[in-house]
Amino acid sequence: MTRKKITDAPKLWDLNEVWQVLTDDEKEYIDQNCTIVNFRKNEIIHKEGDVPTYMMMLAKGKVRVYKEGIIGKKPQIIRMLKPFDFFAYRAMIADESSNTSVSAFEASTVYMVKKDAFLHVIQNNNRFCYQFMVMMARDLGQSDRRTLSLTQKHVRGRLAEALLALKQNYGLDEDGATISMYMSREDMANLSNMTTANAIRTLSNFVEEDIIAIDGRKIKILDEEQLVRISRLG
């Protein structure tokens, strides 16, 4: 990984409105305690069991949050992060070690705020604390919905939901149909909590039903309404 000074890039509050409620003094304090780090594709950002020392925000690229599988089991992708998403804060606030690992899915830029600085503004700026609580509540709701999906939906429903989530997170290419996120079949399986063989088979079924089209790792959504229906019915 490579580091660069905060003065060489936009400030946090120029990228995410949560930080805009800080006072000028708090912004300067955060500025002095923030480092920008560039991670290479597949580079580990932090590992499960690490003691957190930074609160992080993805500024550019794509990042995966995952848990290592039990012996003999594959890793489970918990979620994919998009630019301006926060991470590595839960364990810090709870004063625990990290219960997930994070790695760069592609070359990514991460803003890293020192633990003491982040906790200082959480404890002393009520508006910032409230906005951060709102963001955490939304994350918890999303996590609850994902847990329900992974435990109760069949493979078609899980894969349809994963495709829709990727579209929502990363948008579409200029053709207005191709998801701007290219994943291997193994990664798609890990995201959907299924075997790679099941992911390949289900994607092939979606192609045969004219729901999607596939060109290598590129997936084009042909019938989003049907994809939503499959996701909803599970």
ROTI-280682 format. One record per residue: x, y, z of N, C-alpha, C in turn. Coordinates in pm, whole numbers, plus 50000, padded with zeros to 5 digits. Layout:
XYZXYZXYZ;...
END
This chain:
500844988150000500005000050000500885012450000;500345023449947501075036149945500255046750016;500955055650084500275066250158500605079750098;499675089250113499965102950071499315112650168;499805124750171499315134550265497885138550232;497145142050337495765146250319495625158550232;496655167050230496605179450152496635176850002;496975164749962497085161549820495765157049759;494685156749838493415151349790492265158949854;491025156849805489865163249867489745159650014;489135168650089488905165950231487725156550248;487655150350363486555141050391485205147750373;485055160050424483755166850419483385171350279;484335170950184484005173650044483455161149976;483635149450039483235136849979481995130850043;481805133350173480675127450245480075137850339;478765140250327478115151050401478105148850552;478285136550598478305133950742479345142650811;480495144550744481585152150804481375167250800;480405171950722480205186350705479705193250831;479145185550925478625191451048479715194351150;480955190251123482045193151215482335208051219;482795212851334483235226751344484555228251269;484955240651248486225243051179487395236851256;487365238251387488435232551469488455217251458;487255211151457487175196651447487645191851310;487305199551207487775195951072489305196351066;489885206351125491345207251126491955195551204;491305191951314491775180851397491705167651319;490595165451251490445153351169491465153551055;491635165250995492585166850885493985162350927;494365166051050495705162951100495855148151135;494735141251151494765127251193494205117751087;494245122150963493715114150852494825111250751;494895098850709495865094650609495105088350492;495595090750372494995084650253495905073350207;495305061650190496095049850154495555043750025;496455040749934496095033849811496415018949824;495415010549799495574996149808495504989849669;496354980049646496334972749520495184962649517;494834958049400493794947849385494134935649472;493144931149549493244919449637494104921749761;494604933749781495414936449901494504936950024;494974931150134494224931250259494264945150322;493114950250362493024963250430493034961150581;492244951850629492394947150767491844932950776;492264925750879491884911650891491024909351014;490214898951005489404894651118490304891851238;489934897451353490734895851474491674907451501;491864916451403492714928151425492074937551527;492904944251604492414954851693492344967651611;491154973751595491034985351506491754997651559;492475004151471493165016551507492745028151417;491965025151312491485035351220490025032951185;489265043851172487955043551108488215046750962;487585039650870487935040950729486735044850643;487035051850534486025055250434486615052550296;485885044850216486325042150079486105054649995;487145059249928487025071149843486945067549695;487635056949657487665052949516487905038049507;487235031549412487425017249391486295008949448;486554996249469485564986849522486244978049626;485534975449735486094968049848485124957249891;485634945549929484804934649979485004933050130;483894930850201483934927450343483534912750353;484344904650421484064890350421484494883850552;483974871750574484384863550688485044850950636;486124847150701486794834750663485864822950692;485864813150604485024801550624485554792450733;484664784550793485094774150885485974764450808;486834757150876487804748250811487154740450697;487714742150579487194735050462486114742650388;485654753750444484604761650381485194774150315;484554778750210485034790650140484664803250219;485364814450195485004827050260483604831450218;482944838850304481614844150274481714859250261;481384864450143481374879050125480144884550196;480364893350292479274899350369478624910650291;479444919150234478904929950151480014935850065;479604942749960480524950049874480334964849901;481444972049921481364986249953481534994649827;480865006049826480975015649717481645028349771;482155036949683482795049249729481935057149827;482595062049930482065070250039481365062150148;481405048750138480935040350247481975040150358;481505039850484482385038450599482545023650634;483675020250694483855006750746484905006950857;485014995650927485974993951039485605002551160;484365006951169483975015251284483255007451392;482574996451356481764989251455482604984151571;483684977151537484534971451641485184982451725;485504993551660486115004651731485175010551836;483925012951797482945018551890482625008652000;482564995851965482244985452064483454981452148;484624986652114485874983152182486124968052173;486014962952050486224948752022487224947251909;487664935151885488484932451768487554930851646;488104932351529487304931551406486754917451388;485484916351350484894903051326484754899951178;485304908551092485334905950948486694910250893;486984905450774488174909950700487724918750585;488624927350538488324936350428489504936150331;489204935050202490264935650101489784943649981;490744948649905490424956549786490014947249672;488824949049620488344941049507489044945649379;489364958549375490164964449269491014975349333;491914981449259492734992149314491815002549379;492075005649505491155013949583491905024149668;491235035249695491775045849780490915047149904;491545046850021490835046750148491335058050237;490395065650294490715075750395490695068750531;491755070450608491895063750736492045074250847;491035074850935491035084451046491445077251173;492415082651245492895076351367491765074551468;491815063551539490775059851634490475071051733;491495076751796491275087051899490565099151841;490935102951719490315114651656488855112051624;488565100251569487195096851536486325096251662;486795089451766486015088351890485835101951956;486805110751940486695124251998485495131751938;485365131551805484255139051744482925131951770;482925118651777481695111351811481205115451950;482125116952043481775119752182481475134452209;481935143352120481835157652150480985165652051;480575159651942479745166851845478435159151829;477375164451890476085157351891475515155451751;475645165451666475095164351530475825153551451;477135153251465477915142851396477535129051449;477425127951581477065115151643475705110451594;474735119651586473385115951542473415111251396;474095118751309474145114851168474835101351151;475855098951232476545086251223475635074951271;474825077651375473875067751423472835064351316;472385074451242471435072051134472045062751029;473305065650994473995057250895474145042950947;474495041351075474635028051133473305020651136;472215027951164470895021751167470515016651028;470835024250925470555019750789471385007450754;472655007450795473504995850771472954983450841;472444985350964471884974151039470644968650970;469804977550919468614973150846468984965250722;469994970050651470454962950532471024949350569;471774948850680472334936250726471254926250764;470174931150829469064922350866468384916550742;468184925050641467544920250518468424909950448;469714912250450470634902950384470674889550459;470654890050592470624877650670469394869350636;468244876050627467004869050590467134862850452;467724870250360467884865250224468774852850220;469904853450287470864842450281470374829950351;469474831550447469014819950524467694814250474;466874822150403465544817450366465274816850216;466004824350137465754823949993466474812349927;465884807549818466524797249737467634803649654;468384795449584469544800549510469144811049406;468004809149339467574818949238467304832549303;466624832349416466314844849484467564851849535;468514844049588469744849849641470574856049529;470664849049416471474854049307470824866349242;469514866049229468804877749174469024889949264;468944887849395469154898949488470574904349479;471544895349463472944899649451473154908149326;472554904149215472684911749091472054925549105;470904926249168470234939149188471024948049282;471654942149384472464949849478473704955549409;474324947749322475484952549248475094964049155;473924962749093473454973649007473194986349087;472574984949205472274996449288473565002949339;474544994949378475785000149435476675006949331;476795000549213477815004849119477275010348988;475955009548969475355015448850475555007148725;475235013148612475275006348483476235013348388;476735005848291477595011648187476765020748097;477415026447999476765036147910475585030247835;475555016947819474435010847748473165010447832;473275014147960472105014448047471595000948091;472404990448070471964976948105473054968448170;474304970848133475414962748183475874967748320;475914958648418476314962348554477784966548553;478084977948613479454983148618480254976748730;480224963748734480934956148836481124942148781;482364938248763482644925548699483224915848802;482474905148830482864895548932483064881748870;484024874448925484184860548885482984852548934;482794840848876481684832448921481884828249067;483134826349107483414822649246483034833949342;483394846349306483024857749390481514859449395;480854857449281479404858449279478774847849370;479354835949369478874825249456479094828749602;480264834149635480574837949772479654849149822;479294858149733478394869049769476984863749793;476604853349721475234848049727475104835749817;476184831849882476184820349973475714807549903;476434804049796476134791749723477424786349664;477394774249614478584768849549478794775649415;480024775149368480324781149237479524774049128;479374760949140478594753349041477154758149036;476554760649153475174765549157475074779549098;476074787849124476064801449068476124800848916;477014792548862477144791248717475834785948656;475264775848721474034769848671472874779848672;472764787348781471654796848794471814808548698;473034813348681473264823948583472904819048443;473264806648412472924800848281471404800048263;470704796448371469234796048364468664809948337;469224820148403468754833848380468984838048235;470104833648178470384836748037469354829947947;469084817247974468104809747893466714815747902;466394822048015465084828148035465054842747989;466154847247924466274861047873466134871547983;466584868248101466584877848212467874885948212;468984879248179470284885848169471004880748045;472074887648008472994883047904474394883847964;475264874647926476604874047983477644874547872;478654883147892479794883947801481044883947888;481644872147905482774871047998482294873348141;482894883448207482464886848342481394897948341;481064902948225480054913648215478654907748215;477794913448296476404908748305475474920148268;474654917748168473674927748123472294923548170;471584932648232470224929948278469254932848165;468554922548120467594923848011466174925648062;465844919648176464494920148231464584922648381;464754935248418464924938548559463654935548639;462494937448579461234934648648461164920048691;461574911048604461564896848638462614893748744;463764900448736464824898448836464324902748973;463624914048979463044918749105462014908749158;461214903349068460184893749107460814881249168;461884876149103462544864149152463164866849290;463774878649305464374882349432463314883349542;462174889249509461114891149609460494877849651;460264868949556459644856149587460624846549654;461924848749634462924840549698463044826849636;
END
